[in-house]
Amino acid sequence: MTGKPRGASGKAPLSPHDETHVAWDANAAYWDQRMGEGNAFVEQLIWPVARPLLDLRPGVRVLDVACGNGLYARRLAAAGAEVVACDFSAPMIARAQARGMPPYGSIDYRLLDATDRTALLGLGRGGFDVVICMMALFDMSDIDPLMQAVPELLVPGGRFVFSIMHPAFNSMFTVPMAEEEDREGELVTTFAVKVRGYLTSKVARGLALRDQPVPQVYFHRPLHTVLGAGFSAGMMLDALEEPAFSAGSPQGPYPLGWGSNFHDIPPVLVGRFRTGPGGEPVGRHD
């Protein structure tokens, strides 16, 4: 598949948002099969960093936005959280439901578009202690509706934990590379990331998983744009982590894969926003 897919009539290309929707519906079964309950990114990078930021306790109310096949929702429910999990892909929600419930936990799955602020607020103002969005903001054509809704969805002092591909080092505009040079008679291989774009927000298409049925749409945003959306919503950033695979991580099958040779360059970023302790967004007085 190349370029933008055409609509059902064959006359006009889909909007990036609609193209994203079509792609995730098409990729749902393959994505669920490959991701299962988590890959190396989840197990070694994201979850170990994100879980402490969540401050999970039995009975805590969590909203999982863009939940995919529910792998994080099930971890949350297994930890005793009361979970509502939403995604805009009906096949993905069906895959999540088919995996069942974790022991001693339940999840309320909803079909919901995270770019629809009204639909998000329909889940209940002040109804959650925590909102999470894991590895999905770059799949959204517009993140402002979600960012603006989060402070209203959270209780006073609530927290929003998110993870994204690191926009400086892991995007459609970066290329992993290896260089071999002769240093005093010794051949040395150096691994690096070449960056050919960062500051400009762009739309691109690519494969998140090798051999997935349909390329997906990526919405690249520099870090100041991602964080700025949260700041504009009146939230305060109080945690930011940049995990990388350690040198002792199991080597992947691909020499230019993240887990193989890139141990000082973070492929993901994990952050936490908070609302004001009195329930008012931080820095907003309107």
Sequence and secondary structure as in RCSB ss.txt:
>XXXX:A:sequence
MTGKPRGASGKAPLSPHDETHVAWDANAAYWDQRMGEGNAFVEQLIWPVARPLLDLRPGVRVLDVACGNGLYARR
LAAAGAEVVACDFSAPMIARAQARGMPPYGSIDYRLLDATDRTALLGLGRGGFDVVICMMALFDMSDIDPLMQAV
PELLVPGGRFVFSIMHPAFNSMFTVPMAEEEDREGELVTTFAVKVRGYLTSKVARGLALRDQPVPQVYFHRPLHT
VLGAGFSAGMMLDALEEPAFSAGSPQGPYPLGWGSNFHDIPPVLVGRFRTGPGGEPVGRHD
>XXXX:A:secstr
  S  B TTSSSB  HHHHHHHHHHHHHHHHHHHHTT  HIIIIIIHHHHHHHH   TT EEEEET TTSHHHHH
HHHTT EEEEEES HHHHHHHHHT   TT  EEEEE  TT HHHHHTT TT EEEEEEES GGG S  HHHHHHH
HHHEEEEEEEEEEEE TTTSSTTEEEEEEEEEETTEEEEEEEEEES  SS EEEEE SSTT SS EEEEE  HHH
HHHHHHHTT EEEEEE     TTS   SSTTSHHHH SSS SEEEEEEE  TTSS TT   
